Amino acid sequence: MMNSNWTVAAAAACLSLILSFTPSAAGEIFEREGAAISGYDPVSYFTSGGPAKGSPAIEAAYKGATFRFATAENRTRFIADPEKYLPQYGGYCAYGTARGYKAPTDPHAFTIAGGKLYLNYDAAVQDTWRQDKDGYISKADANWPAVKDQ
């Protein structure tokens, strides 16, 4: 019963967010405040075990989005192999993508699985997503080609 309540709450939160989110403004990579991952360093998830705030003085552009980095070394790593560090589904919510839509993300609601970075809308949605992570990844992988163009 508790899992059911969490699933309903997570779905309701995503739906209300989607209704207020402007799809026409959504690009292939989710940006907030002018930066992908809300300005957090994508490399830090892999090297520091979690998000580190990036600096506007240390940036790189990729696929039309601005990425910020905590260190120049992290920027160099990203430029050398951006796909290694890029969050899946353009940094949009992995759960939302599995459900067929784009939703923004919280940089602190993340999971590294199979060497890939997945972000979620918030901690509650992340808990739901983690209950069937492999199933949601499979659905999101199948949905992403259509969802990314929304």
N, CA, C and O atoms as a GROMACS GRO file, in nm:
protein
  600
    1MET      N    1   0.082  -0.119   0.000
    1MET     CA    2   0.000   0.000   0.000
    1MET      C    3   0.087   0.126   0.000
    1MET      O    4   0.056   0.222  -0.070
    2MET      N    5   0.195   0.124   0.079
    2MET     CA    6   0.282   0.241   0.084
    2MET      C    7   0.348   0.267  -0.051
    2MET      O    8   0.357   0.382  -0.095
    3ASN      N    9   0.395   0.159  -0.119
    3ASN     CA   10   0.455   0.176  -0.251
    3ASN      C   11   0.354   0.233  -0.349
    3ASN      O   12   0.389   0.317  -0.432
    4SER      N   13   0.231   0.190  -0.338
    4SER     CA   14   0.125   0.241  -0.426
    4SER      C   15   0.104   0.390  -0.401
    4SER      O   16   0.086   0.467  -0.496
    5ASN      N   17   0.105   0.431  -0.274
    5ASN     CA   18   0.089   0.573  -0.242
    5ASN      C   19   0.203   0.656  -0.298
    5ASN      O   20   0.181   0.765  -0.350
    6TRP      N   21   0.326   0.604  -0.289
    6TRP     CA   22   0.442   0.677  -0.343
    6TRP      C   23   0.431   0.689  -0.494
    6TRP      O   24   0.461   0.794  -0.550
    7THR      N   25   0.389   0.582  -0.560
    7THR     CA   26   0.375   0.584  -0.705
    7THR      C   27   0.270   0.686  -0.747
    7THR      O   28   0.292   0.763  -0.841
    8VAL      N   29   0.157   0.688  -0.679
    8VAL     CA   30   0.052   0.784  -0.711
    8VAL      C   31   0.101   0.927  -0.685
    8VAL      O   32   0.076   1.016  -0.766
    9ALA      N   33   0.170   0.948  -0.574
    9ALA     CA   34   0.222   1.082  -0.542
    9ALA      C   35   0.325   1.126  -0.645
    9ALA      O   36   0.325   1.242  -0.688
   10ALA      N   37   0.413   1.035  -0.684
   10ALA     CA   38   0.516   1.069  -0.783
   10ALA      C   39   0.452   1.102  -0.918
   10ALA      O   40   0.492   1.198  -0.984
   11ALA      N   41   0.354   1.022  -0.958
   11ALA     CA   42   0.287   1.047  -1.085
   11ALA      C   43   0.211   1.180  -1.082
   11ALA      O   44   0.212   1.255  -1.179
   12ALA      N   45   0.146   1.209  -0.970
   12ALA     CA   46   0.073   1.335  -0.957
   12ALA      C   47   0.168   1.454  -0.962
   12ALA      O   48   0.138   1.555  -1.025
   13ALA      N   49   0.282   1.441  -0.896
   13ALA     CA   50   0.381   1.550  -0.897
   13ALA      C   51   0.432   1.574  -1.038
   13ALA      O   52   0.443   1.689  -1.082
   14CYS      N   53   0.463   1.466  -1.109
   14CYS     CA   54   0.511   1.481  -1.247
   14CYS      C   55   0.403   1.540  -1.336
   14CYS      O   56   0.432   1.628  -1.418
   15LEU      N   57   0.280   1.495  -1.323
   15LEU     CA   58   0.172   1.546  -1.407
   15LEU      C   59   0.148   1.694  -1.383
   15LEU      O   60   0.133   1.770  -1.479
   16SER      N   61   0.145   1.736  -1.257
   16SER     CA   62   0.122   1.878  -1.230
   16SER      C   63   0.239   1.961  -1.282
   16SER      O   64   0.219   2.073  -1.329
   17LEU      N   65   0.358   1.907  -1.273
   17LEU     CA   66   0.474   1.977  -1.325
   17LEU      C   67   0.467   1.988  -1.477
   17LEU      O   68   0.493   2.094  -1.533
   18ILE      N   69   0.431   1.879  -1.542
   18ILE     CA   70   0.424   1.878  -1.688
   18ILE      C   71   0.320   1.978  -1.737
   18ILE      O   72   0.341   2.046  -1.837
   19LEU      N   73   0.209   1.987  -1.668
   19LEU     CA   74   0.105   2.081  -1.710
   19LEU      C   75   0.153   2.226  -1.700
   19LEU      O   76   0.105   2.312  -1.774
   20SER      N   77   0.249   2.253  -1.610
   20SER     CA   78   0.301   2.389  -1.597
   20SER      C   79   0.429   2.410  -1.677
   20SER      O   80   0.476   2.523  -1.689
   21PHE      N   81   0.486   2.303  -1.730
   21PHE     CA   82   0.611   2.310  -1.804
   21PHE      C   83   0.581   2.345  -1.949
   21PHE      O   84   0.483   2.295  -2.005
   22THR      N   85   0.661   2.429  -2.010
   22THR     CA   86   0.636   2.474  -2.146
   22THR      C   87   0.714   2.388  -2.244
   22THR      O   88   0.833   2.411  -2.263
   23PRO      N   89   0.651   2.289  -2.309
   23PRO     CA   90   0.722   2.201  -2.399
   23PRO      C   91   0.789   2.274  -2.515
   23PRO      O   92   0.895   2.231  -2.561
   24SER      N   93   0.730   2.381  -2.564
   24SER     CA   94   0.788   2.449  -2.679
   24SER      C   95   0.924   2.509  -2.646
   24SER      O   96   1.004   2.534  -2.737
   25ALA      N   97   0.952   2.531  -2.518
   25ALA     CA   98   1.081   2.587  -2.477
   25ALA      C   99   1.184   2.477  -2.452
   25ALA      O  100   1.301   2.506  -2.429
   26ALA      N  101   1.141   2.353  -2.456
   26ALA     CA  102   1.228   2.241  -2.422
   26ALA      C  103   1.314   2.200  -2.541
   26ALA      O  104   1.263   2.172  -2.649
   27GLY      N  105   1.443   2.198  -2.519
   27GLY     CA  106   1.535   2.152  -2.621
   27GLY      C  107   1.575   2.008  -2.594
   27GLY      O  108   1.516   1.942  -2.508
   28GLU      N  109   1.674   1.959  -2.667
   28GLU     CA  110   1.720   1.822  -2.646
   28GLU      C  111   1.789   1.805  -2.511
   28GLU      O  112   1.786   1.697  -2.452
   29ILE      N  113   1.850   1.913  -2.462
   29ILE     CA  114   1.917   1.908  -2.332
   29ILE      C  115   1.849   2.008  -2.239
   29ILE      O  116   1.833   2.125  -2.272
   30PHE      N  117   1.809   1.959  -2.123
   30PHE     CA  118   1.740   2.043  -2.025
   30PHE      C  119   1.837   2.143  -1.963
   30PHE      O  120   1.942   2.106  -1.911
   31GLU      N  121   1.799   2.271  -1.969
   31GLU     CA  122   1.878   2.377  -1.907
   31GLU      C  123   1.787   2.456  -1.813
   31GLU      O  124   1.670   2.480  -1.841
   32ARG      N  125   1.844   2.495  -1.702
   32ARG     CA  126   1.776   2.583  -1.607
   32ARG      C  127   1.874   2.693  -1.572
   32ARG      O  128   1.991   2.666  -1.544
   33GLU      N  129   1.827   2.816  -1.572
   33GLU     CA  130   1.910   2.930  -1.541
   33GLU      C  131   2.032   2.938  -1.632
   33GLU      O  132   2.142   2.974  -1.589
   34GLY      N  133   2.011   2.903  -1.760
   34GLY     CA  134   2.116   2.916  -1.860
   34GLY      C  135   2.222   2.809  -1.862
   34GLY      O  136   2.323   2.824  -1.930
   35ALA      N  137   2.201   2.700  -1.788
   35ALA     CA  138   2.302   2.594  -1.785
   35ALA      C  139   2.237   2.456  -1.772
   35ALA      O  140   2.134   2.440  -1.706
   36ALA      N  141   2.299   2.358  -1.835
   36ALA     CA  142   2.255   2.219  -1.820
   36ALA      C  143   2.278   2.176  -1.675
   36ALA      O  144   2.366   2.227  -1.606
   37ILE      N  145   2.197   2.084  -1.630
   37ILE     CA  146   2.203   2.029  -1.493
   37ILE      C  147   2.202   2.142  -1.390
   37ILE      O  148   2.266   2.132  -1.285
   38SER      N  149   2.130   2.248  -1.420
   38SER     CA  150   2.118   2.363  -1.329
   38SER      C  151   2.254   2.418  -1.287
   38SER      O  152   2.268   2.472  -1.177
   39GLY      N  153   2.353   2.404  -1.373
   39GLY     CA  154   2.486   2.456  -1.345
   39GLY      C  155   2.577   2.362  -1.269
   39GLY      O  156   2.687   2.402  -1.230
   40TYR      N  157   2.535   2.238  -1.248
   40TYR     CA  158   2.620   2.141  -1.180
   40TYR      C  159   2.713   2.073  -1.280
   40TYR      O  160   2.680   2.058  -1.398
   41ASP      N  161   2.827   2.033  -1.232
   41ASP     CA  162   2.933   1.972  -1.312
   41ASP      C  163   2.899   1.826  -1.342
   41ASP      O  164   2.891   1.746  -1.249
   42PRO      N  165   2.878   1.789  -1.470
   42PRO     CA  166   2.843   1.650  -1.501
   42PRO      C  167   2.954   1.549  -1.468
   42PRO      O  168   2.925   1.434  -1.436
   43VAL      N  169   3.077   1.591  -1.475
   43VAL     CA  170   3.190   1.501  -1.447
   43VAL      C  171   3.196   1.468  -1.297
   43VAL      O  172   3.237   1.358  -1.260
   44SER      N  173   3.157   1.563  -1.213
   44SER     CA  174   3.166   1.543  -1.068
   44SER      C  175   3.083   1.424  -1.019
   44SER      O  176   3.119   1.363  -0.919
   45TYR      N  177   2.976   1.392  -1.087
   45TYR     CA  178   2.895   1.276  -1.046
   45TYR      C  179   2.978   1.148  -1.050
   45TYR      O  180   2.958   1.057  -0.970
   46PHE      N  181   3.072   1.143  -1.143
   46PHE     CA  182   3.153   1.023  -1.162
   46PHE      C  183   3.284   1.029  -1.082
   46PHE      O  184   3.334   0.924  -1.040
   47THR      N  185   3.337   1.147  -1.060
   47THR     CA  186   3.467   1.158  -0.994
   47THR      C  187   3.457   1.192  -0.846
   47THR      O  188   3.548   1.161  -0.769
   48SER      N  189   3.348   1.255  -0.805
   48SER     CA  190   3.331   1.296  -0.666
   48SER      C  191   3.218   1.222  -0.596
   48SER      O  192   3.195   1.243  -0.477
   49GLY      N  193   3.147   1.139  -0.668
   49GLY     CA  194   3.037   1.063  -0.610
   49GLY      C  195   2.909   1.143  -0.594
   49GLY      O  196   2.814   1.095  -0.532
   50GLY      N  197   2.904   1.262  -0.649
   50GLY     CA  198   2.784   1.343  -0.640
   50GLY      C  199   2.804   1.476  -0.708
   50GLY      O  200   2.912   1.507  -0.757
   51PRO      N  201   2.697   1.555  -0.710
   51PRO     CA  202   2.704   1.681  -0.784
   51PRO      C  203   2.788   1.787  -0.713
   51PRO      O  204   2.780   1.805  -0.591
   52ALA      N  205   2.867   1.856  -0.792
   52ALA     CA  206   2.941   1.974  -0.746
   52ALA      C  207   2.899   2.091  -0.834
   52ALA      O  208   2.887   2.077  -0.955
   53LYS      N  209   2.876   2.203  -0.773
   53LYS     CA  210   2.833   2.322  -0.848
   53LYS      C  211   2.946   2.364  -0.942
   53LYS      O  212   3.061   2.375  -0.901
   54GLY      N  213   2.910   2.389  -1.066
   54GLY     CA  214   3.005   2.437  -1.165
   54GLY      C  215   3.020   2.587  -1.158
   54GLY      O  216   2.940   2.656  -1.095
   55SER      N  217   3.123   2.637  -1.223
   55SER     CA  218   3.152   2.780  -1.225
   55SER      C  219   3.119   2.839  -1.362
   55SER      O  220   3.150   2.778  -1.464
   56PRO      N  221   3.057   2.957  -1.364
   56PRO     CA  222   3.034   3.023  -1.494
   56PRO      C  223   3.165   3.057  -1.565
   56PRO      O  224   3.165   3.083  -1.686
   57ALA      N  225   3.276   3.057  -1.491
   57ALA     CA  226   3.406   3.086  -1.552
   57ALA      C  227   3.467   2.963  -1.620
   57ALA      O  228   3.565   2.974  -1.694
   58ILE      N  229   3.408   2.845  -1.595
   58ILE     CA  230   3.460   2.721  -1.654
   58ILE      C  231   3.345   2.650  -1.723
   58ILE      O  232   3.276   2.568  -1.662
   59GLU      N  233   3.324   2.681  -1.849
   59GLU     CA  234   3.210   2.630  -1.925
   59GLU      C  235   3.254   2.563  -2.054
   59GLU      O  236   3.365   2.586  -2.103
   60ALA      N  237   3.165   2.482  -2.108
   60ALA     CA  238   3.182   2.424  -2.242
   60ALA      C  239   3.042   2.407  -2.301
   60ALA      O  240   2.947   2.377  -2.230
   61ALA      N  241   3.032   2.427  -2.431
   61ALA     CA  242   2.905   2.407  -2.500
   61ALA      C  243   2.904   2.270  -2.565
   61ALA      O  244   3.005   2.223  -2.618
   62TYR      N  245   2.788   2.205  -2.560
   62TYR     CA  246   2.770   2.077  -2.625
   62TYR      C  247   2.625   2.062  -2.663
   62TYR      O  248   2.536   2.082  -2.580
   63LYS      N  249   2.598   2.027  -2.789
   63LYS     CA  250   2.462   2.011  -2.841
   63LYS      C  251   2.375   2.133  -2.811
   63LYS      O  252   2.257   2.120  -2.780
   64GLY      N  253   2.435   2.250  -2.819
   64GLY     CA  254   2.361   2.373  -2.800
   64GLY      C  255   2.335   2.411  -2.655
   64GLY      O  256   2.268   2.510  -2.629
   65ALA      N  257   2.387   2.334  -2.561
   65ALA     CA  258   2.366   2.362  -2.419
   65ALA      C  259   2.498   2.404  -2.355
   65ALA      O  260   2.606   2.368  -2.402
   66THR      N  261   2.488   2.479  -2.248
   66THR     CA  262   2.605   2.523  -2.172
   66THR      C  263   2.622   2.434  -2.050
   66THR      O  264   2.530   2.418  -1.969
   67PHE      N  265   2.740   2.376  -2.037
   67PHE     CA  266   2.774   2.294  -1.921
   67PHE      C  267   2.878   2.369  -1.839
   67PHE      O  268   2.970   2.430  -1.894
   68ARG      N  269   2.863   2.364  -1.708
   68ARG     CA  270   2.957   2.428  -1.617
   68ARG      C  271   3.033   2.321  -1.539
   68ARG      O  272   2.984   2.211  -1.517
   69PHE      N  273   3.155   2.358  -1.498
   69PHE     CA  274   3.244   2.263  -1.433
   69PHE      C  275   3.305   2.322  -1.307
   69PHE      O  276   3.328   2.443  -1.298
   70ALA      N  277   3.330   2.235  -1.211
   70ALA     CA  278   3.391   2.277  -1.085
   70ALA      C  279   3.541   2.301  -1.103
   70ALA      O  280   3.599   2.383  -1.032
   71THR      N  281   3.602   2.229  -1.198
   71THR     CA  282   3.746   2.244  -1.221
   71THR      C  283   3.774   2.243  -1.371
   71THR      O  284   3.696   2.192  -1.451
   72ALA      N  285   3.887   2.301  -1.407
   72ALA     CA  286   3.930   2.299  -1.548
   72ALA      C  287   3.958   2.156  -1.592
   72ALA      O  288   3.936   2.121  -1.708
   73GLU      N  289   4.007   2.073  -1.502
   73GLU     CA  290   4.034   1.933  -1.534
   73GLU      C  291   3.904   1.860  -1.573
   73GLU      O  292   3.902   1.782  -1.667
   74ASN      N  293   3.796   1.887  -1.500
   74ASN     CA  294   3.668   1.825  -1.533
   74ASN      C  295   3.618   1.873  -1.669
   74ASN      O  296   3.562   1.794  -1.746
   75ARG      N  297   3.638   1.999  -1.698
   75ARG     CA  298   3.601   2.052  -1.830
   75ARG      C  299   3.678   1.979  -1.940
   75ARG      O  300   3.619   1.941  -2.041
   76THR      N  301   3.806   1.959  -1.921
   76THR     CA  302   3.889   1.889  -2.018
   76THR      C  303   3.840   1.746  -2.038
   76THR      O  304   3.832   1.697  -2.151
   77ARG      N  305   3.806   1.678  -1.929
   77ARG     CA  306   3.752   1.541  -1.937
   77ARG      C  307   3.623   1.538  -2.019
   77ARG      O  308   3.605   1.451  -2.103
   78PHE      N  309   3.535   1.633  -1.993
   78PHE     CA  310   3.407   1.639  -2.063
   78PHE      C  311   3.428   1.663  -2.212
   78PHE      O  312   3.368   1.595  -2.295
   79ILE      N  313   3.512   1.758  -2.247
   79ILE     CA  314   3.537   1.789  -2.387
   79ILE      C  315   3.595   1.668  -2.460
   79ILE      O  316   3.563   1.645  -2.577
   80ALA      N  317   3.678   1.591  -2.393
   80ALA     CA  318   3.740   1.473  -2.454
   80ALA      C  319   3.638   1.362  -2.482
   80ALA      O  320   3.656   1.286  -2.577
   81ASP      N  321   3.532   1.351  -2.400
   81ASP     CA  322   3.435   1.244  -2.415
   81ASP      C  323   3.300   1.284  -2.355
   81ASP      O  324   3.259   1.229  -2.253
   82PRO      N  325   3.232   1.381  -2.417
   82PRO     CA  326   3.108   1.431  -2.357
   82PRO      C  327   3.000   1.325  -2.335
   82PRO      O  328   2.929   1.330  -2.235
   83GLU      N  329   2.988   1.230  -2.425
   83GLU     CA  330   2.884   1.127  -2.411
   83GLU      C  331   2.904   1.040  -2.286
   83GLU      O  332   2.808   0.983  -2.234
   84LYS      N  333   3.026   1.031  -2.239
   84LYS     CA  334   3.056   0.954  -2.118
   84LYS      C  335   2.993   1.020  -1.995
   84LYS      O  336   2.952   0.951  -1.902
   85TYR      N  337   2.987   1.152  -1.995
   85TYR     CA  338   2.942   1.227  -1.877
   85TYR      C  339   2.804   1.288  -1.892
   85TYR      O  340   2.743   1.327  -1.792
   86LEU      N  341   2.754   1.296  -2.012
   86LEU     CA  342   2.625   1.358  -2.038
   86LEU      C  343   2.514   1.280  -1.967
   86LEU      O  344   2.510   1.158  -1.976
   87PRO      N  345   2.425   1.350  -1.896
   87PRO     CA  346   2.314   1.276  -1.834
   87PRO      C  347   2.224   1.216  -1.943
   87PRO      O  348   2.205   1.275  -2.049
   88GLN      N  349   2.171   1.102  -1.914
   88GLN     CA  350   2.083   1.034  -2.009
   88GLN      C  351   1.958   1.118  -2.032
   88GLN      O  352   1.915   1.194  -1.945
   89TYR      N  353   1.901   1.104  -2.150
   89TYR     CA  354   1.777   1.171  -2.190
   89TYR      C  355   1.792   1.323  -2.180
   89TYR      O  356   1.698   1.394  -2.144
   90GLY      N  357   1.911   1.370  -2.213
   90GLY     CA  358   1.937   1.513  -2.216
   90GLY      C  359   1.925   1.581  -2.080
   90GLY      O  360   1.911   1.703  -2.073
   91GLY      N  361   1.931   1.504  -1.973
   91GLY     CA  362   1.918   1.561  -1.839
   91GLY      C  363   1.774   1.580  -1.795
   91GLY      O  364   1.749   1.636  -1.688
   92TYR      N  365   1.679   1.535  -1.877
   92TYR     CA  366   1.539   1.537  -1.835
   92TYR      C  367   1.515   1.418  -1.743
   92TYR      O  368   1.595   1.324  -1.739
   93CYS      N  369   1.406   1.421  -1.669
   93CYS     CA  370   1.374   1.316  -1.572
   93CYS      C  371   1.364   1.179  -1.640
   93CYS      O  372   1.288   1.161  -1.736
   94ALA      N  373   1.440   1.084  -1.589
   94ALA     CA  374   1.440   0.948  -1.644
   94ALA      C  375   1.303   0.882  -1.628
   94ALA      O  376   1.259   0.809  -1.716
   95TYR      N  377   1.237   0.908  -1.516
   95TYR     CA  378   1.103   0.854  -1.495
   95TYR      C  379   1.004   0.915  -1.594
   95TYR      O  380   0.924   0.843  -1.654
   96GLY      N  381   1.010   1.046  -1.610
   96GLY     CA  382   0.922   1.113  -1.706
   96GLY      C  383   0.943   1.062  -1.847
   96GLY      O  384   0.847   1.039  -1.920
   97THR      N  385   1.069   1.044  -1.885
   97THR     CA  386   1.100   0.992  -2.019
   97THR      C  387   1.042   0.852  -2.035
   97THR      O  388   0.989   0.818  -2.141
   98ALA      N  389   1.051   0.770  -1.931
   98ALA     CA  390   0.993   0.635  -1.937
   98ALA      C  391   0.841   0.642  -1.954
   98ALA      O  392   0.780   0.552  -2.013
   99ARG      N  393   0.781   0.748  -1.902
   99ARG     CA  394   0.636   0.765  -1.912
   99ARG      C  395   0.596   0.840  -2.040
   99ARG      O  396   0.478   0.854  -2.069
  100GLY      N  397   0.696   0.888  -2.117
  100GLY     CA  398   0.667   0.946  -2.246
  100GLY      C  399   0.667   1.098  -2.255
  100GLY      O  400   0.612   1.153  -2.351
  101TYR      N  401   0.726   1.166  -2.158
  101TYR     CA  402   0.728   1.312  -2.161
  101TYR      C  403   0.857   1.366  -2.100
  101TYR      O  404   0.930   1.295  -2.031
  102LYS      N  405   0.884   1.494  -2.127
  102LYS     CA  406   0.997   1.564  -2.068
  102LYS      C  407   0.956   1.627  -1.936
  102LYS      O  408   0.848   1.687  -1.927
  103ALA      N  409   1.040   1.614  -1.836
  103ALA     CA  410   1.018   1.682  -1.708
  103ALA      C  411   1.153   1.732  -1.658
  103ALA      O  412   1.255   1.667  -1.682
  104PRO      N  413   1.156   1.846  -1.590
  104PRO     CA  414   1.281   1.898  -1.536
  104PRO      C  415   1.335   1.809  -1.425
  104PRO      O  416   1.268   1.714  -1.382
  105THR      N  417   1.455   1.839  -1.381
  105THR     CA  418   1.520   1.754  -1.283
  105THR      C  419   1.584   1.833  -1.170
  105THR      O  420   1.611   1.953  -1.182
  106ASP      N  421   1.608   1.763  -1.061
  106ASP     CA  422   1.683   1.813  -0.947
  106ASP      C  423   1.821   1.748  -0.955
  106ASP      O  424   1.831   1.626  -0.955
  107PRO      N  425   1.928   1.827  -0.963
  107PRO     CA  426   2.062   1.769  -0.976
  107PRO      C  427   2.101   1.675  -0.863
  107PRO      O  428   2.192   1.593  -0.878
  108HIS      N  429   2.031   1.684  -0.748
  108HIS     CA  430   2.063   1.598  -0.635
  108HIS      C  431   1.986   1.466  -0.638
  108HIS      O  432   2.016   1.375  -0.560
  109ALA      N  433   1.888   1.453  -0.726
  109ALA     CA  434   1.811   1.329  -0.742
  109ALA      C  435   1.872   1.252  -0.859
  109ALA      O  436   1.818   1.256  -0.970
  110PHE      N  437   1.982   1.184  -0.834
  110PHE     CA  438   2.056   1.118  -0.941
  110PHE      C  439   2.088   0.973  -0.905
  110PHE      O  440   2.087   0.933  -0.789
  111THR      N  441   2.116   0.898  -1.010
  111THR     CA  442   2.161   0.760  -0.997
  111THR      C  443   2.264   0.736  -1.105
  111THR      O  444   2.247   0.780  -1.219
  112ILE      N  445   2.371   0.667  -1.070
  112ILE     CA  446   2.467   0.618  -1.170
  112ILE      C  447   2.437   0.469  -1.185
  112ILE      O  448   2.443   0.394  -1.087
  113ALA      N  449   2.405   0.427  -1.305
  113ALA     CA  450   2.375   0.286  -1.331
  113ALA      C  451   2.438   0.247  -1.465
  113ALA      O  452   2.418   0.315  -1.565
  114GLY      N  453   2.514   0.140  -1.464
  114GLY     CA  454   2.578   0.096  -1.587
  114GLY      C  455   2.673   0.201  -1.644
  114GLY      O  456   2.691   0.210  -1.765
  115GLY      N  457   2.733   0.280  -1.555
  115GLY     CA  458   2.826   0.383  -1.600
  115GLY      C  459   2.759   0.504  -1.662
  115GLY      O  460   2.825   0.585  -1.727
  116LYS      N  461   2.627   0.518  -1.643
  116LYS     CA  462   2.553   0.630  -1.700
  116LYS      C  463   2.484   0.709  -1.590
  116LYS      O  464   2.446   0.654  -1.486
  117LEU      N  465   2.469   0.839  -1.614
  117LEU     CA  466   2.405   0.929  -1.519
  117LEU      C  467   2.258   0.947  -1.553
  117LEU      O  468   2.223   0.982  -1.666
  118TYR      N  469   2.172   0.922  -1.455
  118TYR     CA  470   2.027   0.940  -1.470
  118TYR      C  471   1.982   1.041  -1.365
  118TYR      O  472   2.021   1.032  -1.248
  119LEU      N  473   1.900   1.136  -1.407
  119LEU     CA  474   1.846   1.237  -1.317
  119LEU      C  475   1.695   1.220  -1.305
  119LEU      O  476   1.630   1.171  -1.398
  120ASN      N  477   1.641   1.262  -1.191
  120ASN     CA  478   1.497   1.256  -1.169
  120ASN      C  479   1.445   1.392  -1.122
  120ASN      O  480   1.522   1.479  -1.082
  121TYR      N  481   1.315   1.406  -1.130
  121TYR     CA  482   1.249   1.531  -1.093
  121TYR      C  483   1.279   1.572  -0.949
  121TYR      O  484   1.313   1.687  -0.922
  122ASP      N  485   1.266   1.477  -0.857
  122ASP     CA  486   1.296   1.503  -0.716
  122ASP      C  487   1.319   1.369  -0.646
  122ASP      O  488   1.315   1.264  -0.709
  123ALA      N  489   1.343   1.373  -0.516
  123ALA     CA  490   1.374   1.252  -0.440
  123ALA      C  491   1.258   1.152  -0.438
  123ALA      O  492   1.281   1.031  -0.443
  124ALA      N  493   1.135   1.201  -0.431
  124ALA     CA  494   1.019   1.110  -0.429
  124ALA      C  495   1.007   1.036  -0.562
  124ALA      O  496   0.984   0.915  -0.563
  125VAL      N  497   1.021   1.106  -0.672
  125VAL     CA  498   1.016   1.042  -0.804
  125VAL      C  499   1.134   0.947  -0.818
  125VAL      O  500   1.120   0.838  -0.874
  126GLN      N  501   1.250   0.987  -0.769
  126GLN     CA  502   1.368   0.900  -0.774
  126GLN      C  503   1.342   0.768  -0.700
  126GLN      O  504   1.380   0.662  -0.749
  127ASP      N  505   1.278   0.775  -0.584
  127ASP     CA  506   1.246   0.653  -0.509
  127ASP      C  507   1.156   0.560  -0.592
  127ASP      O  508   1.179   0.439  -0.596
  128THR      N  509   1.056   0.616  -0.658
  128THR     CA  510   0.968   0.537  -0.744
  128THR      C  511   1.048   0.477  -0.859
  128THR      O  512   1.035   0.358  -0.888
  129TRP      N  513   1.130   0.559  -0.924
  129TRP     CA  514   1.210   0.515  -1.038
  129TRP      C  515   1.304   0.401  -0.997
  129TRP      O  516   1.321   0.306  -1.072
  130ARG      N  517   1.364   0.411  -0.882
  130ARG     CA  518   1.460   0.309  -0.837
  130ARG      C  519   1.393   0.175  -0.806
  130ARG      O  520   1.461   0.072  -0.805
  131GLN      N  521   1.261   0.173  -0.782
  131GLN     CA  522   1.190   0.048  -0.754
  131GLN      C  523   1.192  -0.046  -0.875
  131GLN      O  524   1.185  -0.168  -0.859
  132ASP      N  525   1.200   0.011  -0.996
  132ASP     CA  526   1.207  -0.070  -1.118
  132ASP      C  527   1.301  -0.001  -1.217
  132ASP      O  528   1.266   0.020  -1.333
  133LYS      N  529   1.418   0.033  -1.169
  133LYS     CA  530   1.515   0.111  -1.247
  133LYS      C  531   1.539   0.051  -1.384
  133LYS      O  532   1.533   0.122  -1.485
  134ASP      N  533   1.566  -0.078  -1.390
  134ASP     CA  534   1.595  -0.142  -1.519
  134ASP      C  535   1.476  -0.135  -1.614
  134ASP      O  536   1.492  -0.113  -1.734
  135GLY      N  537   1.357  -0.155  -1.561
  135GLY     CA  538   1.236  -0.146  -1.644
  135GLY      C  539   1.214  -0.005  -1.695
  135GLY      O  540   1.179   0.014  -1.812
  136TYR      N  541   1.233   0.094  -1.608
  136TYR     CA  542   1.216   0.233  -1.650
  136TYR      C  543   1.323   0.275  -1.750
  136TYR      O  544   1.295   0.350  -1.844
  137ILE      N  545   1.445   0.227  -1.732
  137ILE     CA  546   1.552   0.258  -1.828
  137ILE      C  547   1.516   0.201  -1.966
  137ILE      O  548   1.532   0.268  -2.067
  138SER      N  549   1.469   0.079  -1.968
  138SER     CA  550   1.430   0.016  -2.094
  138SER      C  551   1.320   0.096  -2.164
  138SER      O  552   1.326   0.121  -2.284
  139LYS      N  553   1.218   0.137  -2.086
  139LYS     CA  554   1.108   0.216  -2.144
  139LYS      C  555   1.158   0.353  -2.189
  139LYS      O  556   1.121   0.400  -2.297
  140ALA      N  557   1.241   0.417  -2.109
  140ALA     CA  558   1.292   0.550  -2.144
  140ALA      C  559   1.381   0.543  -2.268
  140ALA      O  560   1.374   0.631  -2.354
  141ASP      N  561   1.465   0.440  -2.277
  141ASP     CA  562   1.549   0.423  -2.396
  141ASP      C  563   1.462   0.412  -2.522
  141ASP      O  564   1.494   0.471  -2.625
  142ALA      N  565   1.354   0.336  -2.511
  142ALA     CA  566   1.263   0.320  -2.626
  142ALA      C  567   1.189   0.450  -2.657
  142ALA      O  568   1.164   0.480  -2.774
  143ASN      N  569   1.153   0.527  -2.554
  143ASN     CA  570   1.075   0.649  -2.573
  143ASN      C  571   1.159   0.769  -2.616
  143ASN      O  572   1.107   0.859  -2.682
  144TRP      N  573   1.287   0.773  -2.580
  144TRP     CA  574   1.367   0.894  -2.598
  144TRP      C  575   1.369   0.947  -2.742
  144TRP      O  576   1.360   1.068  -2.758
  145PRO      N  577   1.380   0.864  -2.845
  145PRO     CA  578   1.381   0.923  -2.981
  145PRO      C  579   1.259   1.010  -3.010
  145PRO      O  580   1.272   1.112  -3.078
  146ALA      N  581   1.143   0.972  -2.962
  146ALA     CA  582   1.023   1.054  -2.985
  146ALA      C  583   1.012   1.167  -2.882
  146ALA      O  584   0.974   1.279  -2.916
  147VAL      N  585   1.047   1.138  -2.757
  147VAL     CA  586   1.035   1.238  -2.650
  147VAL      C  587   1.131   1.354  -2.673
  147VAL      O  588   1.095   1.469  -2.645
  148LYS      N  589   1.252   1.329  -2.721
  148LYS     CA  590   1.350   1.438  -2.733
  148LYS      C  591   1.304   1.544  -2.831
  148LYS      O  592   1.352   1.658  -2.824
  149ASP      N  593   1.215   1.512  -2.922
  149ASP     CA  594   1.166   1.610  -3.020
  149ASP      C  595   1.040   1.683  -2.974
  149ASP      O  596   0.986   1.765  -3.048
  150GLN      N  597   0.991   1.654  -2.853
  150GLN     CA  598   0.871   1.720  -2.801
  150GLN      C  599   0.900   1.865  -2.769
  150GLN      O  600   0.810   1.937  -2.724
   0.00000   0.00000   0.00000
